[in-house]
Amino acid sequence: MGKETVAITNEQLANMSPALWQLLRLLFLSVIYLVSCCFFFIASAVIDFIFDGKVSLTREDIIDISVISTIAGVAGGLGSWVLAKIDERKANISSPSDPD
């Protein structure tokens, strides 16, 4: 029942397929979305507690939080996609072409 650690070397990172990188990016964005969603739920509960002295999450609160979280997730995903496309174009432009 010992704990095993897994170390990934730079060579292994360089040899990873683009599909795996895309999957890791999607996982990262999903985690960011979930964290932002939880943050908005907690913030809403704290604000209700401070101003009303009680915590109540109504259907309207859940819809508002879902909309805000969706906007944050789409903005993060779109920003990540745009930056990936910029990096892809830079890599295509800066790669030396074969003179033959």
MMTF fields as JSON, N, C-alpha, C and O atoms, coordinates in Angstrom:
{
  "mmtfVersion": "1.0.0",
  "mmtfProducer": "UNKNOWN",
  "numBonds": 399,
  "numAtoms": 400,
  "numGroups": 100,
  "numChains": 1,
  "numModels": 1,
  "chainsPerModel": [1],
  "groupsPerChain": [100],
  "chainIdList": ["A"],
  "bondAtomList": [4, 2, 8, 6, 12, 10, 16, 14, 20, 18, 24, 22, 28, 26, 32, 30, 36, 34, 40, 38, 44, 42, 48, 46, 52, 50, 56, 54, 60, 58, 64, 62, 68, 66, 72, 70, 76, 74, 80, 78, 84, 82, 88, 86, 92, 90, 96, 94, 100, 98, 104, 102, 108, 106, 112, 110, 116, 114, 120, 118, 124, 122, 128, 126, 132, 130, 136, 134, 140, 138, 144, 142, 148, 146, 152, 150, 156, 154, 160, 158, 164, 162, 168, 166, 172, 170, 176, 174, 180, 178, 184, 182, 188, 186, 192, 190, 196, 194, 200, 198, 204, 202, 208, 206, 212, 210, 216, 214, 220, 218, 224, 222, 228, 226, 232, 230, 236, 234, 240, 238, 244, 242, 248, 246, 252, 250, 256, 254, 260, 258, 264, 262, 268, 266, 272, 270, 276, 274, 280, 278, 284, 282, 288, 286, 292, 290, 296, 294, 300, 298, 304, 302, 308, 306, 312, 310, 316, 314, 320, 318, 324, 322, 328, 326, 332, 330, 336, 334, 340, 338, 344, 342, 348, 346, 352, 350, 356, 354, 360, 358, 364, 362, 368, 366, 372, 370, 376, 374, 380, 378, 384, 382, 388, 386, 392, 390, 396, 394],
  "bondOrderList": [1, 1, 1, 1, 1, 1, 1, 1, 1, 1, 1, 1, 1, 1, 1, 1, 1, 1, 1, 1, 1, 1, 1, 1, 1, 1, 1, 1, 1, 1, 1, 1, 1, 1, 1, 1, 1, 1, 1, 1, 1, 1, 1, 1, 1, 1, 1, 1, 1, 1, 1, 1, 1, 1, 1, 1, 1, 1, 1, 1, 1, 1, 1, 1, 1, 1, 1, 1, 1, 1, 1, 1, 1, 1, 1, 1, 1, 1, 1, 1, 1, 1, 1, 1, 1, 1, 1, 1, 1, 1, 1, 1, 1, 1, 1, 1, 1, 1, 1],
  "groupList": [{"groupName": "MET", "atomNameList": ["N", "CA", "C", "O"], "elementList": ["N", "C", "C", "O"], "formalChargeList": [0, 0, 0, 0], "bondAtomList": [1, 0, 2, 1, 3, 2], "bondOrderList": [1, 1, 2], "singleLetterCode": "M", "chemCompType": "L-PEPTIDE LINKING"}, {"groupName": "GLY", "atomNameList": ["N", "CA", "C", "O"], "elementList": ["N", "C", "C", "O"], "formalChargeList": [0, 0, 0, 0], "bondAtomList": [1, 0, 2, 1, 3, 2], "bondOrderList": [1, 1, 2], "singleLetterCode": "G", "chemCompType": "PEPTIDE LINKING"}, {"groupName": "LYS", "atomNameList": ["N", "CA", "C", "O"], "elementList": ["N", "C", "C", "O"], "formalChargeList": [0, 0, 0, 0], "bondAtomList": [1, 0, 2, 1, 3, 2], "bondOrderList": [1, 1, 2], "singleLetterCode": "K", "chemCompType": "L-PEPTIDE LINKING"}, {"groupName": "GLU", "atomNameList": ["N", "CA", "C", "O"], "elementList": ["N", "C", "C", "O"], "formalChargeList": [0, 0, 0, 0], "bondAtomList": [1, 0, 2, 1, 3, 2], "bondOrderList": [1, 1, 2], "singleLetterCode": "E", "chemCompType": "L-PEPTIDE LINKING"}, {"groupName": "THR", "atomNameList": ["N", "CA", "C", "O"], "elementList": ["N", "C", "C", "O"], "formalChargeList": [0, 0, 0, 0], "bondAtomList": [1, 0, 2, 1, 3, 2], "bondOrderList": [1, 1, 2], "singleLetterCode": "T", "chemCompType": "L-PEPTIDE LINKING"}, {"groupName": "VAL", "atomNameList": ["N", "CA", "C", "O"], "elementList": ["N", "C", "C", "O"], "formalChargeList": [0, 0, 0, 0], "bondAtomList": [1, 0, 2, 1, 3, 2], "bondOrderList": [1, 1, 2], "singleLetterCode": "V", "chemCompType": "L-PEPTIDE LINKING"}, {"groupName": "ALA", "atomNameList": ["N", "CA", "C", "O"], "elementList": ["N", "C", "C", "O"], "formalChargeList": [0, 0, 0, 0], "bondAtomList": [1, 0, 2, 1, 3, 2], "bondOrderList": [1, 1, 2], "singleLetterCode": "A", "chemCompType": "L-PEPTIDE LINKING"}, {"groupName": "ILE", "atomNameList": ["N", "CA", "C", "O"], "elementList": ["N", "C", "C", "O"], "formalChargeList": [0, 0, 0, 0], "bondAtomList": [1, 0, 2, 1, 3, 2], "bondOrderList": [1, 1, 2], "singleLetterCode": "I", "chemCompType": "L-PEPTIDE LINKING"}, {"groupName": "ASN", "atomNameList": ["N", "CA", "C", "O"], "elementList": ["N", "C", "C", "O"], "formalChargeList": [0, 0, 0, 0], "bondAtomList": [1, 0, 2, 1, 3, 2], "bondOrderList": [1, 1, 2], "singleLetterCode": "N", "chemCompType": "L-PEPTIDE LINKING"}, {"groupName": "GLN", "atomNameList": ["N", "CA", "C", "O"], "elementList": ["N", "C", "C", "O"], "formalChargeList": [0, 0, 0, 0], "bondAtomList": [1, 0, 2, 1, 3, 2], "bondOrderList": [1, 1, 2], "singleLetterCode": "Q", "chemCompType": "L-PEPTIDE LINKING"}, {"groupName": "LEU", "atomNameList": ["N", "CA", "C", "O"], "elementList": ["N", "C", "C", "O"], "formalChargeList": [0, 0, 0, 0], "bondAtomList": [1, 0, 2, 1, 3, 2], "bondOrderList": [1, 1, 2], "singleLetterCode": "L", "chemCompType": "L-PEPTIDE LINKING"}, {"groupName": "SER", "atomNameList": ["N", "CA", "C", "O"], "elementList": ["N", "C", "C", "O"], "formalChargeList": [0, 0, 0, 0], "bondAtomList": [1, 0, 2, 1, 3, 2], "bondOrderList": [1, 1, 2], "singleLetterCode": "S", "chemCompType": "L-PEPTIDE LINKING"}, {"groupName": "PRO", "atomNameList": ["N", "CA", "C", "O"], "elementList": ["N", "C", "C", "O"], "formalChargeList": [0, 0, 0, 0], "bondAtomList": [1, 0, 2, 1, 3, 2], "bondOrderList": [1, 1, 2], "singleLetterCode": "P", "chemCompType": "L-PEPTIDE LINKING"}, {"groupName": "TRP", "atomNameList": ["N", "CA", "C", "O"], "elementList": ["N", "C", "C", "O"], "formalChargeList": [0, 0, 0, 0], "bondAtomList": [1, 0, 2, 1, 3, 2], "bondOrderList": [1, 1, 2], "singleLetterCode": "W", "chemCompType": "L-PEPTIDE LINKING"}, {"groupName": "ARG", "atomNameList": ["N", "CA", "C", "O"], "elementList": ["N", "C", "C", "O"], "formalChargeList": [0, 0, 0, 0], "bondAtomList": [1, 0, 2, 1, 3, 2], "bondOrderList": [1, 1, 2], "singleLetterCode": "R", "chemCompType": "L-PEPTIDE LINKING"}, {"groupName": "PHE", "atomNameList": ["N", "CA", "C", "O"], "elementList": ["N", "C", "C", "O"], "formalChargeList": [0, 0, 0, 0], "bondAtomList": [1, 0, 2, 1, 3, 2], "bondOrderList": [1, 1, 2], "singleLetterCode": "F", "chemCompType": "L-PEPTIDE LINKING"}, {"groupName": "TYR", "atomNameList": ["N", "CA", "C", "O"], "elementList": ["N", "C", "C", "O"], "formalChargeList": [0, 0, 0, 0], "bondAtomList": [1, 0, 2, 1, 3, 2], "bondOrderList": [1, 1, 2], "singleLetterCode": "Y", "chemCompType": "L-PEPTIDE LINKING"}, {"groupName": "CYS", "atomNameList": ["N", "CA", "C", "O"], "elementList": ["N", "C", "C", "O"], "formalChargeList": [0, 0, 0, 0], "bondAtomList": [1, 0, 2, 1, 3, 2], "bondOrderList": [1, 1, 2], "singleLetterCode": "C", "chemCompType": "L-PEPTIDE LINKING"}, {"groupName": "ASP", "atomNameList": ["N", "CA", "C", "O"], "elementList": ["N", "C", "C", "O"], "formalChargeList": [0, 0, 0, 0], "bondAtomList": [1, 0, 2, 1, 3, 2], "bondOrderList": [1, 1, 2], "singleLetterCode": "D", "chemCompType": "L-PEPTIDE LINKING"}],
  "groupTypeList": [0, 1, 2, 3, 4, 5, 6, 7, 4, 8, 3, 9, 10, 6, 8, 0, 11, 12, 6, 10, 13, 9, 10, 10, 14, 10, 10, 15, 10, 11, 5, 7, 16, 10, 5, 11, 17, 17, 15, 15, 15, 7, 6, 11, 6, 5, 7, 18, 15, 7, 15, 18, 1, 2, 5, 11, 10, 4, 14, 3, 18, 7, 7, 18, 7, 11, 5, 7, 11, 4, 7, 6, 1, 5, 6, 1, 1, 10, 1, 11, 13, 5, 10, 6, 2, 7, 18, 3, 14, 2, 6, 8, 7, 11, 11, 12, 11, 18, 12, 18],
  "groupIdList": [1, 2, 3, 4, 5, 6, 7, 8, 9, 10, 11, 12, 13, 14, 15, 16, 17, 18, 19, 20, 21, 22, 23, 24, 25, 26, 27, 28, 29, 30, 31, 32, 33, 34, 35, 36, 37, 38, 39, 40, 41, 42, 43, 44, 45, 46, 47, 48, 49, 50, 51, 52, 53, 54, 55, 56, 57, 58, 59, 60, 61, 62, 63, 64, 65, 66, 67, 68, 69, 70, 71, 72, 73, 74, 75, 76, 77, 78, 79, 80, 81, 82, 83, 84, 85, 86, 87, 88, 89, 90, 91, 92, 93, 94, 95, 96, 97, 98, 99, 100],
  "secStructList": [7, 7, 7, 7, 7, 7, 7, 7, 7, 2, 2, 2, 2, 2, 6, 7, 7, 2, 2, 2, 2, 2, 2, 2, 2, 2, 2, 2, 2, 2, 2, 2, 2, 2, 2, 2, 2, 2, 2, 2, 2, 2, 2, 2, 2, 2, 2, 2, 2, 2, 2, 2, 1, 1, 7, 7, 7, 7, 2, 2, 2, 2, 2, 2, 2, 2, 2, 2, 2, 2, 2, 2, 2, 2, 2, 2, 2, 2, 2, 2, 2, 2, 2, 2, 2, 2, 2, 2, 2, 2, 2, 2, 2, 2, 1, 7, 7, 7, 7, 7],
  "xCoordList": [0.819, 0.0, 0.866, 0.432, 2.066, 2.947, 2.495, 1.834, 2.868, 2.505, 3.561, 4.759, 3.118, 4.02, 3.885, 2.784, 5.023, 4.994, 5.34, 6.159, 4.71, 4.943, 5.595, 5.029, 6.769, 7.474, 7.474, 7.746, 7.168, 7.163, 8.375, 8.546, 9.196, 10.392, 10.061, 8.996, 10.987, 10.787, 10.701, 9.963, 11.445, 11.402, 10.015, 9.498, 9.419, 8.079, 7.058, 6.128, 7.226, 6.319, 6.435, 5.431, 7.657, 7.865, 7.263, 6.878, 7.178, 6.669, 5.165, 4.628, 4.482, 3.037, 2.319, 2.725, 1.262, 0.513, -0.333, -0.704, -0.636, -1.48, -2.866, -3.45, -3.39, -4.711, -4.677, -5.632, -3.585, -3.458, -3.33, -3.903, -2.583, -2.478, -3.845, -4.19, -4.621, -5.951, -6.843, -7.624, -6.721, -7.492, -7.092, -7.95, -5.8, -5.335, -5.822, -6.184, -5.83, -6.35, -7.835, -8.292, -8.582, -10.015, -10.255, -11.155, -9.455, -9.565, -9.275, -9.985, -8.237, -7.874, -8.999, -9.34, -9.573, -10.663, -11.905, -12.626, -12.155, -13.298, -13.117, -14.066, -11.902, -11.625, -11.801, -12.362, -11.33, -11.509, -12.992, -13.427, -13.771, -15.209, -15.87, -16.685, -15.522, -16.116, -15.722, -16.544, -14.481, -14.029, -14.783, -15.208, -14.952, -15.683, -17.143, -17.728, -17.727, -19.114, -19.247, -20.155, -18.346, -18.372, -18.136, -18.764, -17.219, -16.945, -18.205, -18.508, -18.941, -20.142, -21.228, -21.962, -21.346, -22.302, -21.944, -22.814, -20.679, -20.238, -20.39, -20.836, -20.017, -20.153, -21.615, -21.919, -22.511, -23.932, -24.434, -25.199, -23.997, -24.416, -23.869, -24.583, -22.626, -22.021, -22.717, -22.99, -23.003, -23.69, -25.091, -25.512, -25.809, -27.132, -27.022, -27.842, -26.028, -25.862, -25.518, -26.015, -24.68, -24.282, -25.458, -25.68, -26.216, -27.273, -28.604, -29.35, -28.932, -30.224, -30.14, -31.158, -28.964, -28.807, -29.193, -29.215, -29.494, -29.814, -29.322, -29.073, -29.192, -28.732, -29.889, -30.433, -30.251, -31.297, -30.908, -30.688, -30.83, -30.542, -31.836, -32.292, -32.404, -33.648, -33.335, -32.18, -34.387, -34.221, -33.589, -32.759, -33.975, -33.397, -31.898, -31.126, -31.485, -30.06, -29.289, -28.207, -29.837, -29.154, -29.057, -28.035, -30.115, -30.081, -29.057, -28.283, -29.045, -28.074, -26.64, -25.781, -26.389, -25.047, -24.664, -23.515, -25.606, -25.32, -24.983, -24.075, -25.705, -25.434, -24.055, -23.285, -23.75, -22.445, -21.323, -20.304, -21.502, -20.48, -20.311, -19.196, -21.415, -21.328, -20.568, -19.75, -20.833, -20.118, -18.628, -17.791, -18.295, -16.884, -16.233, -15.09, -16.941, -16.396, -16.194, -15.176, -17.155, -17.033, -15.901, -15.132, -15.8, -14.724, -13.358, -12.438, -13.226, -11.965, -11.649, -10.508, -12.643, -12.443, -12.116, -11.229, -12.819, -12.574, -11.2, -10.478, -10.851, -9.529, -8.418, -7.417, -8.596, -7.608, -7.508, -6.407, -8.627, -8.638, -7.948, -7.171, -8.232, -7.612, -6.1, -5.345, -5.651, -4.211, -3.556, -2.426, -4.247, -3.703, -3.575, -2.588, -4.565, -4.496, -3.365, -2.687, -3.16, -2.054, -0.722, 0.155, -0.565, 0.666, 0.861, 1.982, -0.223, -0.149, 0.31, 1.138, -0.219, 0.183, 1.638, 2.369, 2.058, 3.449, 4.379, 5.444, 3.981, 4.8, 4.871, 5.927, 3.776, 3.766, 4.574, 5.249, 4.505, 5.226, 6.722, 7.532, 7.094, 8.502, 9.243, 10.472, 8.545, 9.256, 9.939, 9.329, 11.203, 11.918, 11.388, 11.097, 11.275, 10.78, 11.943, 13.087, 11.635, 12.654, 12.892, 11.944, 14.145, 14.382, 14.227, 14.14, 14.19, 14.076, 12.684, 12.402],
  "yCoordList": [-1.195, 0.0, 1.263, 2.311, 1.169, 2.331, 3.282, 2.896, 4.527, 5.522, 5.541, 5.53, 5.569, 5.655, 7.031, 7.564, 7.597, 8.866, 8.638, 7.786, 9.402, 9.298, 10.598, 11.677, 10.491, 11.668, 11.627, 10.593, 12.754, 12.869, 13.708, 14.825, 13.181, 13.891, 14.858, 14.778, 15.775, 16.734, 16.013, 16.442, 14.928, 14.173, 13.557, 13.556, 13.039, 12.468, 13.549, 13.31, 14.741, 15.843, 16.251, 16.562, 16.251, 16.64, 15.619, 15.975, 14.357, 13.303, 13.074, 12.168, 13.876, 13.698, 14.107, 15.051, 13.397, 13.676, 14.941, 15.293, 15.62, 16.821, 16.531, 17.379, 15.341, 14.997, 14.939, 15.347, 14.437, 14.372, 15.766, 16.056, 16.634, 18.019, 18.694, 19.435, 18.434, 19.023, 18.512, 19.271, 17.24, 16.673, 17.3, 17.586, 17.512, 18.142, 19.587, 20.05, 20.289, 21.661, 21.68, 22.529, 20.752, 20.665, 20.35, 20.912, 19.46, 19.145, 20.371, 20.648, 21.101, 22.31, 23.342, 23.936, 23.558, 24.519, 24.071, 24.9, 22.777, 22.26, 22.512, 22.865, 22.329, 22.59, 24.072, 24.425, 24.942, 26.384, 26.734, 27.537, 26.135, 26.396, 25.965, 26.699, 24.791, 24.311, 25.177, 25.441, 25.614, 26.482, 27.807, 28.31, 28.377, 29.642, 29.459, 30.332, 28.343, 28.067, 27.963, 28.549, 27.224, 27.099, 28.442, 28.76, 29.235, 30.556, 31.414, 32.072, 31.415, 32.241, 31.738, 32.546, 30.414, 29.886, 30.338, 30.776, 30.233, 30.625, 32.129, 32.58, 32.906, 34.358, 34.761, 35.654, 34.112, 34.417, 34.09, 34.852, 32.958, 32.568, 33.532, 33.888, 33.955, 34.886, 36.242, 36.848, 36.716, 38.006, 37.937, 38.869, 36.857, 36.685, 36.668, 37.273, 35.987, 35.887, 37.243, 37.581, 38.017, 39.32, 40.285, 40.969, 40.357, 41.352, 40.883, 41.702, 39.592, 39.102, 38.339, 38.158, 37.893, 37.117, 35.659, 34.902, 35.26, 33.863, 33.523, 34.402, 32.245, 31.784, 31.078, 30.101, 31.584, 30.926, 30.981, 32.055, 29.833, 29.763, 29.419, 28.275, 30.413, 30.205, 29.796, 29.761, 29.492, 29.123, 30.27, 30.033, 31.515, 32.676, 32.777, 33.071, 32.528, 32.57, 31.513, 31.785, 30.327, 29.242, 29.553, 29.275, 30.126, 30.498, 31.603, 31.538, 32.624, 33.716, 33.198, 33.587, 32.336, 31.783, 30.923, 30.951, 30.166, 29.342, 30.211, 29.887, 31.303, 32.208, 32.846, 32.903, 33.321, 33.949, 32.94, 33.267, 31.722, 30.689, 30.301, 30.047, 30.254, 29.938, 31.026, 30.729, 32.275, 33.382, 33.287, 33.479, 32.993, 32.865, 31.686, 31.788, 30.583, 29.413, 29.647, 29.242, 30.295, 30.579, 31.577, 31.43, 32.586, 33.57, 32.903, 33.166, 32.05, 31.348, 30.403, 30.34, 29.669, 28.733, 29.439, 29.008, 30.513, 31.26, 31.928, 31.937, 32.478, 33.091, 32.078, 32.354, 30.909, 29.841, 29.398, 29.16, 29.284, 28.862, 29.897, 29.54, 31.179, 32.237, 32.231, 32.337, 32.11, 32.079, 30.849, 30.932, 29.713, 28.506, 28.698, 28.269, 29.339, 29.603, 30.576, 30.418, 31.573, 32.513, 31.785, 31.992, 30.926, 30.149, 29.221, 29.049, 28.625, 27.722, 28.479, 27.977, 29.672, 30.471, 30.906, 30.904, 31.282, 31.673, 30.5, 30.676, 29.308, 28.123, 27.808, 27.409, 27.976, 27.712, 28.75, 28.417, 29.985, 31.055, 30.964, 31.142, 30.688, 30.725, 29.444, 29.419, 28.382, 27.136, 27.29, 27.757, 26.899, 27.058, 26.076, 24.917, 26.567, 25.704, 24.972, 25.427, 23.856, 23.048, 23.643, 23.784, 24.0, 24.66, 23.724, 24.202, 22.433, 21.5, 21.403, 20.664],
  "zCoordList": [0.0, 0.0, 0.0, 0.479, -0.526, -0.597, -1.686, -2.65, -1.503, -2.501, -3.593, -3.31, -4.82, -5.947, -6.571, -6.711, -6.943, -7.634, -9.096, -9.439, -9.924, -11.359, -11.812, -11.638, -12.386, -12.887, -14.407, -15.017, -14.997, -16.452, -16.843, -16.354, -17.706, -18.136, -19.261, -19.872, -19.526, -20.625, -21.967, -22.854, -22.122, -23.372, -23.582, -24.7, -22.515, -22.624, -22.954, -23.724, -22.373, -22.686, -24.149, -24.791, -24.676, -26.067, -27.032, -28.146, -26.616, -27.487, -27.367, -28.004, -26.564, -26.395, -27.675, -28.352, -27.993, -29.219, -29.047, -27.927, -30.152, -30.074, -29.5, -28.825, -29.764, -29.229, -27.705, -27.044, -27.154, -25.695, -25.115, -24.065, -25.791, -25.332, -25.349, -24.428, -26.399, -26.493, -25.358, -24.785, -25.044, -23.941, -22.609, -21.773, -22.41, -21.178, -21.081, -20.0, -22.195, -22.191, -21.857, -21.092, -22.426, -22.139, -20.661, -20.039, -20.114, -18.689, -17.843, -16.876, -18.205, -17.464, -17.518, -16.496, -18.69, -18.812, -18.052, -17.497, -18.023, -17.262, -15.776, -15.075, -15.304, -13.885, -13.578, -12.54, -14.463, -14.262, -14.234, -13.408, -15.134, -15.16, -13.852, -13.293, -13.371, -12.128, -10.937, -10.06, -10.904, -9.818, -9.858, -8.818, -11.055, -11.146, -10.753, -10.112, -11.129, -10.755, -9.236, -8.646, -8.612, -7.148, -6.476, -5.466, -7.048, -6.489, -6.495, -5.5, -7.601, -7.682, -6.732, -6.161, -6.55, -5.58, -4.167, -3.415, -3.807, -2.465, -2.271, -1.216, -3.291, -3.191, -3.006, -2.215, -3.725, -3.589, -2.183, -1.592, -1.662, -0.317, 0.731, 1.668, 0.59, 1.548, 1.484, 2.52, 0.289, 0.15, 0.754, 1.438, 0.514, 1.135, 2.655, 3.345, 3.171, 4.621, 5.228, 6.302, 4.559, 5.093, 5.101, 6.1, 4.008, 3.91, 4.481, 5.019, 4.383, 4.856, 6.168, 6.836, 6.549, 7.769, 7.59, 8.561, 6.376, 6.084, 4.684, 3.859, 4.447, 3.138, 2.454, 2.968, 1.298, 0.518, -0.951, -1.511, -1.551, -2.976, -3.701, -3.69, -4.317, -5.048, -6.483, -6.906, -7.206, -8.616, -9.4, -10.277, -9.092, -9.769, -9.516, -10.429, -8.256, -7.933, -8.715, -9.235, -8.797, -9.512, -11.0, -11.627, -11.569, -12.984, -13.216, -14.171, -12.344, -12.482, -12.383, -13.174, -11.428, -11.245, -12.444, -12.884, -12.969, -14.15, -15.361, -16.127, -15.532, -16.654, -16.504, -17.463, -15.306, -15.069, -15.283, -15.891, -14.792, -14.956, -16.418, -16.873, -17.153, -18.579, -19.325, -20.195, -18.99, -19.625, -19.305, -20.187, -18.055, -17.671, -18.389, -18.836, -18.501, -19.184, -20.671, -21.232, -21.313, -22.749, -22.991, -23.941, -22.137, -22.299, -22.127, -22.901, -21.124, -20.922, -22.055, -22.515, -22.511, -23.615, -24.916, -25.653, -25.202, -26.428, -26.391, -27.388, -25.247, -25.112, -25.298, -25.959, -24.717, -24.871, -26.319, -26.816, -26.998, -28.395, -29.282, -30.168, -29.044, -29.834, -29.626, -30.593, -28.385, -28.121, -28.744, -29.226, -28.743, -29.371, -30.879, -31.477, -31.495, -32.938, -33.269, -34.284, -32.424, -32.64, -32.556, -33.395, -31.54, -31.401, -32.593, -33.073, -33.069, -34.22, -35.468, -36.228, -35.679, -36.84, -36.734, -37.725, -35.515, -35.329, -35.61, -36.201, -35.188, -35.423, -36.91, -37.399, -37.639, -39.08, -39.854, -40.828, -39.427, -40.121, -39.847, -40.756, -38.6, -38.233, -38.56, -38.48, -38.926, -39.244, -40.59, -41.552, -40.66, -41.922, -42.971, -42.677, -44.17, -45.255, -45.913, -45.874, -46.505, -47.192, -48.576, -49.348, -48.913, -50.197, -51.399, -52.53, -51.192, -52.321, -52.794, -53.737]
}
